[in-house]
Amino acid sequence: MTPAEAVIKAAQILGSQAELARRLQVKAPTVSQWCSGERPVPAARALQIEALTERKITRSDLCPSFPWPEMAA
């Protein structure tokens, strides 16, 4: 799954892109840009999305190039 696909799936889990934006307190166009792959999901938002989706979408799905294992050490 690409990061864009992961955001789309997260939006579906939460009901819509608008609902994902509302819960993250970002503007709807920002989520749309993440869904299109136009903008990457910031690592901090990836953590929030992971929590909102109860880990159905993980931080690694959203930001696969971020050094998550190193951050945990």
Secondary structure, DSSP 8 states (H G I E B T S, - for coil): --HHHHHHHHHHHHT-HHHHHHHHT--HHHHHHHHHTSS---HHHHHHHHHHTTTSS-HHHH-TTS-HHHHH-
